[in-house]
Amino acid sequence: MTYQTINPYTNEVVATFPDATKAEVDTAIAAAHTAFLTWRETPFSARTAVLGKAAALLRADKRRYAELLTLEMGKVIAEAEAEVDLSADILQYYADRGEALIGTEKVPVAYAAEGEVEIVNEPLGVLLSIEPWNFPYYQVVRVAAPQLLAGNTILLKHASNVPQSAAVFDDLFAKAGLPSGVFKNLYLPHVLTEYVINDPRVRGVALTGSEEAGSIIASYAAKAVKKSTLELGGADAFVVLKDADMDKTVDWAVFGRHWNAGQVCVSAKRMIVVDEVFDEFLEKYRAGVAALKSGDPLDPTTTLAPLSSQGAADKLAGQVKRAVAGGAQAETLGDPVPAVGAFFQPTILTGMDSKNPSYYEEFFGPVSMIIRVKDEAEAVAVANDSPFGLGGSVFTKDTKNGEKVARKIETGMVYVNHPTMVKADIPFGGVKHSGYGHELTNLGIQEFINKKVIDVVDINAAF
């Protein structure tokens, strides 16, 4: 693999970086383990100070950090700045909460247990964090912030098309006061990934990526008997019930499908609309998508970015072609996208059913699958007819019924009257082929700690 910055707006190669050698990997693992032995004993106050300083540094130089995101993966500048803010929020969340998230827990003694029992939360050690390109800062921080607070140390293997965004974190954390070795970005080639996981000093791996990549990494971790968490693909259902506020629903549908150019695991990929309001929804949705403006992602008037790479655009085009061959109807919308760059014309797919081989695929880009259903019950059935189970949403004026419907949808997250959200203080995680484990909040920090039981028994107690 080659670590390169290629501007998706121009398809120009900006910079290339060499893969890490085996010797460099060995040095990084050794440094991370040595740093762990000290970092795990570092007071929580010192750990939270680093996280808080990192958050402040991101906010103080938001535009510069955002422009790097736009350069490397084409994100429109307003969304890039929002990602910087979100990353800072996550760092600050853990800085503010500190030890309270993983403090010692007293266990009430009952039945046959003796002594004073407590659960102590201890870090595992060196972790490998494997992250994707679609949110180059946020994906790193949502693992790094809780795990650094927990006392673990981290080796980062980022996506090959965002090498400069990856390198940001070595500099950011160093400026925030993180000791050397506690966090290290590695331009790790695929051929050395299993080598890192097999090292006995590496105690866990967190991956966000494709279903295929997750399967490979999970198998490496399982063979090495290491803890792993996986956040994989999604095909989020966007369920529209007959009493939905249609104008607000359509606005959220257009946003939910097209933010980050539709390259979001929790993007609203499947619009499932009950028959009574299907025609109205489709008409207004067409108009909303057609109004999106493609162009220079640094231009504040641009609302639809290029995809992350020409390869991604070509892959998406192939998926649409196969869907049409399987019986779907494809309709393109809006003004023509620029001919240069990794742009993709917004497309609506209708007439999709489970007989179409593309029906169960994840479309990573501005392609909307719109499905007509008879009623609420069929909407739930269609929502659950997916190999994925990441997020989803239900739109209705009756929020109590919306919650009932949400409980029937088989995913890790469901929102009523809002597309799946990503916030610093909301847990993130999925089920089925969308992976396992959680990130963010108290759930995220628990993933890579040893919950050690200590029972202190009075030596003078009766035998």
ZAFI-394186 format. One record per residue (C-alpha): z negated, x, y negated; residue number from 1; residue in one letter. Coordinates in steps of 0.001 Angstrom, whole numbers, plus 500000, padded with zeros to 6 digits. Each point is the difference from the previous one (the first is absolute). Example, Ala and Ser with C-alpha at 12.3 -4.5 7.8 and 13.67 -1.06 7.14 Angstrom:
2
<<492200,512300,504500>,1,A>
<<500660,501370,496560>,2,S>
//
This chain:
463
<<500000,500000,500000>,1,M>
<<500563,501090,496403>,2,T>
<<497546,499310,497175>,3,Y>
<<502206,499145,497030>,4,Q>
<<499805,498170,496708>,5,T>
<<503191,497931,499726>,6,I>
<<500190,497717,496971>,7,N>
<<500973,496576,501442>,8,P>
<<501441,498924,496645>,9,Y>
<<502591,502795,500063>,10,T>
<<499848,501247,503626>,11,N>
<<499580,503480,498498>,12,E>
<<498019,502635,501919>,13,V>
<<497314,501153,497578>,14,V>
<<497891,502389,502085>,15,A>
<<499513,501181,503589>,16,T>
<<496815,501291,501623>,17,F>
<<499577,502033,503220>,18,P>
<<498248,498598,503049>,19,D>
<<496559,501345,500775>,20,A>
<<500002,502740,502619>,21,T>
<<497721,499969,503022>,22,K>
<<497973,502815,498438>,23,A>
<<499548,497969,496799>,24,E>
<<498935,496982,502043>,25,V>
<<497433,502076,501902>,26,D>
<<498630,501330,496731>,27,T>
<<499743,496493,498528>,28,A>
<<498184,498598,503042>,29,I>
<<497549,502892,500005>,30,A>
<<499352,499607,496276>,31,A>
<<499528,496238,500336>,32,A>
<<497498,500446,502840>,33,H>
<<498052,502684,498151>,34,T>
<<499937,497814,496890>,35,A>
<<498824,497030,502086>,36,F>
<<496868,501853,501117>,37,L>
<<498942,500223,496359>,38,T>
<<501548,496805,498608>,39,W>
<<498164,497787,502521>,40,R>
<<496706,501339,498630>,41,E>
<<501016,499604,496361>,42,T>
<<497936,497339,498190>,43,P>
<<501668,496650,499440>,44,F>
<<499546,500464,496272>,45,S>
<<502283,503045,500099>,46,A>
<<502605,498198,502095>,47,R>
<<500062,496970,497719>,48,T>
<<500273,502246,496946>,49,A>
<<503224,501483,501409>,50,V>
<<501479,496581,500683>,51,L>
<<499070,498723,496563>,52,G>
<<501499,503044,498307>,53,K>
<<503226,499611,501993>,54,A>
<<500245,496366,498879>,55,A>
<<499527,501025,496370>,56,A>
<<502663,502721,500279>,57,L>
<<502531,497523,501371>,58,L>
<<499355,497543,497185>,59,R>
<<500119,502680,497310>,60,A>
<<503484,501125,501009>,61,D>
<<501363,496741,501421>,62,K>
<<503522,500254,498605>,63,R>
<<500647,503467,501428>,64,R>
<<498746,499012,503444>,65,Y>
<<502042,496785,499865>,66,A>
<<503219,501770,499054>,67,E>
<<499714,502176,503092>,68,L>
<<499856,496872,502180>,69,L>
<<503106,498676,498275>,70,T>
<<501817,503284,500464>,71,L>
<<499252,500340,503713>,72,E>
<<500320,496477,501351>,73,M>
<<501572,497969,497189>,74,G>
<<497050,497739,499143>,75,K>
<<500445,498196,496660>,76,V>
<<497734,501609,497427>,77,I>
<<497730,496988,499455>,78,A>
<<499315,499795,503747>,79,E>
<<499498,503762,500137>,80,A>
<<497372,499805,497276>,81,E>
<<498364,497108,501846>,82,A>
<<499802,502171,503126>,83,E>
<<498275,502759,498051>,84,V>
<<497485,497451,498706>,85,D>
<<499425,498605,503499>,86,L>
<<499426,503487,501395>,87,S>
<<497483,500714,497259>,88,A>
<<498283,496670,500723>,89,D>
<<499571,500937,503663>,90,I>
<<498550,503394,499156>,91,L>
<<497625,498373,497517>,92,Q>
<<499005,497305,502511>,93,Y>
<<498636,502637,502382>,94,Y>
<<498581,502100,497171>,95,A>
<<497981,497007,498820>,96,D>
<<498713,498924,503407>,97,R>
<<499301,503320,501649>,98,G>
<<497333,500195,502669>,99,E>
<<499392,496234,499915>,100,A>
<<503154,499530,502089>,101,L>
<<498776,502178,502891>,102,I>
<<496262,500352,499594>,103,G>
<<497594,500173,502932>,104,T>
<<499405,496631,501649>,105,E>
<<496684,499011,501577>,106,K>
<<500349,498093,503282>,107,V>
<<497379,497331,500748>,108,P>
<<498295,500855,503286>,109,V>
<<499727,497160,502480>,110,A>
<<499933,499382,503757>,111,Y>
<<499553,503297,501911>,112,A>
<<500869,502476,497224>,113,A>
<<497323,502367,498774>,114,E>
<<499430,502040,496892>,115,G>
<<501674,499959,496588>,116,E>
<<503756,499619,500419>,117,V>
<<502516,500802,497320>,118,E>
<<503770,500437,499744>,119,I>
<<501100,503065,498089>,120,V>
<<503571,500209,498741>,121,N>
<<501462,503483,500394>,122,E>
<<503536,501257,499265>,123,P>
<<502227,500988,502920>,124,L>
<<501673,503091,498573>,125,G>
<<503574,500911,499135>,126,V>
<<502393,497045,499752>,127,L>
<<503790,499960,499940>,128,L>
<<501387,497461,497529>,129,S>
<<503677,499100,500562>,130,I>
<<501380,497981,497115>,131,E>
<<503287,498294,498979>,132,P>
<<502137,500192,496889>,133,W>
<<499857,496439,498649>,134,N>
<<496659,500452,498200>,135,F>
<<499647,503787,499814>,136,P>
<<496638,500031,498195>,137,Y>
<<498347,496789,501152>,138,Y>
<<500588,500683,503697>,139,Q>
<<498352,503417,499728>,140,V>
<<497043,498829,497947>,141,V>
<<499103,497023,502158>,142,R>
<<499241,502442,502841>,143,V>
<<498845,502989,497970>,144,A>
<<497508,498245,497722>,145,A>
<<497807,498421,502706>,146,P>
<<500270,502897,502414>,147,Q>
<<499168,502652,497417>,148,L>
<<496999,497902,499018>,149,L>
<<499010,499780,503666>,150,A>
<<500004,503807,500249>,151,G>
<<503215,500507,501962>,152,N>
<<502692,502498,499023>,153,T>
<<503697,499140,499914>,154,I>
<<503367,501510,500827>,155,L>
<<502876,498021,498483>,156,L>
<<503421,499602,501587>,157,K>
<<501978,497966,497471>,158,H>
<<503536,498611,500232>,159,A>
<<502745,502588,499659>,160,S>
<<501592,498321,496953>,161,N>
<<496873,500110,497781>,162,V>
<<498912,503665,500205>,163,P>
<<499048,500303,496335>,164,Q>
<<497922,496824,500092>,165,S>
<<498192,501452,503019>,166,A>
<<499325,503277,498222>,167,A>
<<498416,498098,497125>,168,V>
<<496851,499511,502044>,169,F>
<<499240,503667,500602>,170,D>
<<500052,500498,496247>,171,D>
<<498238,496739,499126>,172,L>
<<497078,500494,502369>,173,F>
<<499634,503672,499072>,174,A>
<<499748,499056,496316>,175,K>
<<497469,497315,500951>,176,A>
<<497784,502643,501609>,177,G>
<<500720,499527,503694>,178,L>
<<499159,503204,501922>,179,P>
<<502855,501992,501500>,180,S>
<<501051,498859,503461>,181,G>
<<498618,496480,499751>,182,V>
<<503462,498557,499274>,183,F>
<<503312,501694,500730>,184,K>
<<503586,498772,499758>,185,N>
<<502240,501431,502730>,186,L>
<<503778,499706,500186>,187,Y>
<<499484,499482,503697>,188,L>
<<503122,499820,502199>,189,P>
<<500062,497334,502700>,190,H>
<<499980,502648,502728>,191,V>
<<496518,501138,498939>,192,L>
<<498397,496574,499613>,193,T>
<<498764,499766,503585>,194,E>
<<498835,503608,499762>,195,Y>
<<497706,499052,497099>,196,V>
<<498669,496903,501756>,197,I>
<<499245,502009,503148>,198,N>
<<497881,502535,498129>,199,D>
<<496348,499344,500968>,200,P>
<<498881,500379,496387>,201,R>
<<502170,497042,498965>,202,V>
<<498061,496860,500830>,203,R>
<<502218,497119,498898>,204,G>
<<503335,498895,498620>,205,V>
<<500915,497212,497575>,206,A>
<<503630,498933,499770>,207,L>
<<501886,497592,497802>,208,T>
<<503628,499699,501009>,209,G>
<<502490,498394,502316>,210,S>
<<499215,498352,503316>,211,E>
<<501879,502804,501766>,212,E>
<<498046,502736,498219>,213,A>
<<496736,498191,500683>,214,G>
<<500718,499819,503707>,215,S>
<<500668,503740,500147>,216,I>
<<496931,501010,497998>,217,I>
<<497739,497585,501891>,218,A>
<<501162,501539,503285>,219,S>
<<499260,503518,498715>,220,Y>
<<496519,498919,498889>,221,A>
<<499291,498164,503234>,222,A>
<<500972,502980,502139>,223,K>
<<497734,502197,497882>,224,A>
<<497200,497374,500061>,225,V>
<<499934,499776,496211>,226,K>
<<499318,497002,497765>,227,K>
<<503076,498554,498276>,228,S>
<<500796,497237,497535>,229,T>
<<503487,498570,499525>,230,L>
<<501438,497956,497144>,231,E>
<<503536,499194,501082>,232,L>
<<502733,497552,499048>,233,G>
<<499774,496404,498965>,234,G>
<<502123,496881,499695>,235,A>
<<497663,497965,497836>,236,D>
<<500418,496235,500044>,237,A>
<<500163,498275,496606>,238,F>
<<499224,496397,500935>,239,V>
<<500961,497290,497501>,240,V>
<<498433,496583,500667>,241,L>
<<501300,496725,498601>,242,K>
<<497417,499776,497195>,243,D>
<<500481,503542,498664>,244,A>
<<500363,500504,496238>,245,D>
<<503659,500918,500317>,246,M>
<<500532,501983,496796>,247,D>
<<496947,502210,500583>,248,K>
<<500830,500304,503684>,249,T>
<<503545,501179,499299>,250,V>
<<498801,502503,497402>,251,D>
<<497599,501483,502557>,252,W>
<<502677,499940,502697>,253,A>
<<502452,501994,497880>,254,V>
<<497300,502494,499078>,255,F>
<<498478,500118,503482>,256,G>
<<503329,500863,501598>,257,R>
<<501437,502371,497403>,258,H>
<<497151,502124,498619>,259,W>
<<500539,503638,500887>,260,N>
<<503598,498948,500779>,261,A>
<<498691,498070,503004>,262,G>
<<498758,503198,501650>,263,Q>
<<496469,498793,500696>,264,V>
<<498363,499420,503371>,265,C>
<<498373,496853,498611>,266,V>
<<503045,498769,498103>,267,S>
<<500756,496280,500397>,268,A>
<<502852,500507,502446>,269,K>
<<500230,496567,501655>,270,R>
<<500078,496927,497725>,271,M>
<<498982,497083,502219>,272,I>
<<500579,496771,498082>,273,V>
<<499357,496425,501136>,274,V>
<<503008,497707,500003>,275,D>
<<498876,497702,497170>,276,E>
<<500130,502774,497387>,277,V>
<<502436,502443,501625>,278,F>
<<503005,499216,497805>,279,D>
<<497982,500169,496787>,280,E>
<<498414,503290,501030>,281,F>
<<503322,501553,500979>,282,L>
<<501716,498998,496758>,283,E>
<<497234,501413,497820>,284,K>
<<499564,503084,502164>,285,Y>
<<503698,500815,499694>,286,R>
<<499707,499807,496230>,287,A>
<<496911,502199,499949>,288,G>
<<501543,502705,502174>,289,V>
<<503273,499901,498053>,290,A>
<<498065,500731,496794>,291,A>
<<498707,503357,501304>,292,L>
<<501433,502979,498151>,293,K>
<<500960,503199,501807>,294,S>
<<500329,503299,498187>,295,G>
<<498159,503103,498865>,296,D>
<<496441,499695,501350>,297,P>
<<498708,501775,496889>,298,L>
<<501467,497219,497820>,299,D>
<<497204,497458,499385>,300,P>
<<502509,497137,500238>,301,T>
<<500936,500876,503595>,302,T>
<<498374,497634,502503>,303,T>
<<501669,501059,503253>,304,L>
<<499854,503644,501037>,305,A>
<<502322,501899,502305>,306,P>
<<498823,500492,503544>,307,L>
<<498229,503236,500842>,308,S>
<<503119,501684,501361>,309,S>
<<503652,499406,500786>,310,Q>
<<499057,500106,503658>,311,G>
<<497611,497084,499480>,312,A>
<<502713,498000,498250>,313,A>
<<502491,500710,502776>,314,D>
<<497486,498970,502673>,315,K>
<<499310,496721,498213>,316,L>
<<503734,499276,499704>,317,A>
<<500309,500479,503749>,318,G>
<<497150,497571,500626>,319,Q>
<<501628,497307,497859>,320,V>
<<503308,500521,501788>,321,K>
<<498314,499522,503379>,322,R>
<<498172,496891,498777>,323,A>
<<503297,498438,498918>,324,V>
<<501579,500928,503324>,325,A>
<<497120,498156,501646>,326,G>
<<500751,496797,498111>,327,G>
<<498226,500303,496634>,328,A>
<<501594,499257,496633>,329,Q>
<<499642,502721,497365>,330,A>
<<500208,499270,496282>,331,E>
<<499872,502732,497357>,332,T>
<<498564,499204,496587>,333,L>
<<499901,501362,496482>,334,G>
<<502112,502416,498023>,335,D>
<<501548,502833,502029>,336,P>
<<497553,502858,500539>,337,V>
<<501027,503494,498796>,338,P>
<<502585,501722,502180>,339,A>
<<498161,503331,499780>,340,V>
<<496544,500336,501495>,341,G>
<<498213,498417,502941>,342,A>
<<500274,496429,498727>,343,F>
<<500290,496905,502196>,344,F>
<<501343,496632,498866>,345,Q>
<<497306,497299,500337>,346,P>
<<500852,497850,503009>,347,T>
<<498805,496710,501472>,348,I>
<<500276,499326,503729>,349,L>
<<500005,496382,501162>,350,T>
<<500741,498409,503342>,351,G>
<<497797,502521,501795>,352,M>
<<498338,498963,503245>,353,D>
<<498303,501694,502917>,354,S>
<<503302,500340,501872>,355,K>
<<501206,502467,497367>,356,N>
<<499060,503571,501054>,357,P>
<<499155,500759,496349>,358,S>
<<497511,497150,499723>,359,Y>
<<497054,502163,501009>,360,Y>
<<500937,503080,497955>,361,E>
<<498349,501258,496830>,362,E>
<<502489,500203,497112>,363,F>
<<498719,502739,497682>,364,F>
<<501764,499190,496737>,365,G>
<<501193,497077,497835>,366,P>
<<501090,497750,502873>,367,V>
<<498325,496594,500335>,368,S>
<<499899,497973,503199>,369,M>
<<499643,496311,499094>,370,I>
<<499097,497628,502814>,371,I>
<<499946,496183,499877>,372,R>
<<497263,498299,502056>,373,V>
<<499173,496365,500650>,374,K>
<<496358,499969,498992>,375,D>
<<496770,501942,499641>,376,E>
<<499459,500340,503739>,377,A>
<<503441,501512,500518>,378,E>
<<499431,502288,497007>,379,A>
<<496909,501444,501707>,380,V>
<<501853,500371,503299>,381,A>
<<502880,501867,498326>,382,V>
<<497583,502180,498023>,383,A>
<<498341,501058,503247>,384,N>
<<503288,500546,501830>,385,D>
<<500158,503664,499046>,386,S>
<<499095,503295,501642>,387,P>
<<498293,500946,496725>,388,F>
<<496695,498825,498586>,389,G>
<<499263,501732,496717>,390,L>
<<499794,497554,497081>,391,G>
<<501202,496593,498930>,392,G>
<<499597,497224,497487>,393,S>
<<499845,496210,499739>,394,V>
<<500991,498025,496905>,395,F>
<<498525,496563,499391>,396,T>
<<498143,498056,497309>,397,K>
<<497406,499025,502612>,398,D>
<<498095,503271,500299>,399,T>
<<497623,498652,502651>,400,K>
<<502933,499184,502228>,401,N>
<<501552,503319,499024>,402,G>
<<496947,501786,501378>,403,E>
<<500240,497999,503251>,404,K>
<<503637,501010,500377>,405,V>
<<499154,503616,499153>,406,A>
<<497461,500073,502836>,407,R>
<<502753,499028,502452>,408,K>
<<502314,502858,499023>,409,I>
<<499612,503026,502290>,410,E>
<<499857,502911,497582>,411,T>
<<497457,502402,498565>,412,G>
<<500192,498472,496511>,413,M>
<<501055,496608,498618>,414,V>
<<499981,498909,496360>,415,Y>
<<500172,496467,498637>,416,V>
<<502274,499565,496961>,417,N>
<<500648,503730,499652>,418,H>
<<502110,502540,501902>,419,P>
<<498046,502542,502030>,420,T>
<<498007,502048,497500>,421,M>
<<499072,503664,499972>,422,V>
<<496792,500659,498075>,423,K>
<<497311,502667,500073>,424,A>
<<497297,497555,501081>,425,D>
<<501861,498034,502712>,426,I>
<<500193,501314,503596>,427,P>
<<503468,500761,501372>,428,F>
<<501082,499822,503642>,429,G>
<<502094,498142,502542>,430,G>
<<500292,498903,503626>,431,V>
<<502688,499905,502702>,432,K>
<<502787,502522,499355>,433,H>
<<498789,500442,496422>,434,S>
<<497363,502372,501305>,435,G>
<<496226,500209,500207>,436,Y>
<<497087,501137,497918>,437,G>
<<499170,499351,496359>,438,H>
<<500272,501861,496748>,439,E>
<<498117,499512,496714>,440,L>
<<496523,498582,499264>,441,T>
<<497137,500492,502446>,442,N>
<<502336,499314,502943>,443,L>
<<502231,502952,499183>,444,G>
<<497222,502537,499719>,445,I>
<<498603,498953,503395>,446,Q>
<<503160,500978,501900>,447,E>
<<499314,503744,500247>,448,F>
<<496242,500321,500225>,449,I>
<<497635,500483,502919>,450,N>
<<497455,497201,500062>,451,K>
<<497265,502065,501597>,452,K>
<<496935,498257,501416>,453,V>
<<496659,501788,499483>,454,I>
<<496918,498591,501665>,455,D>
<<496662,501576,499091>,456,V>
<<497432,499170,502652>,457,V>
<<496299,500713,499480>,458,D>
<<498992,502746,502434>,459,I>
<<496599,498346,500361>,460,N>
<<501475,496645,501003>,461,A>
<<498934,498675,503385>,462,A>
<<502308,500942,502889>,463,F>
//
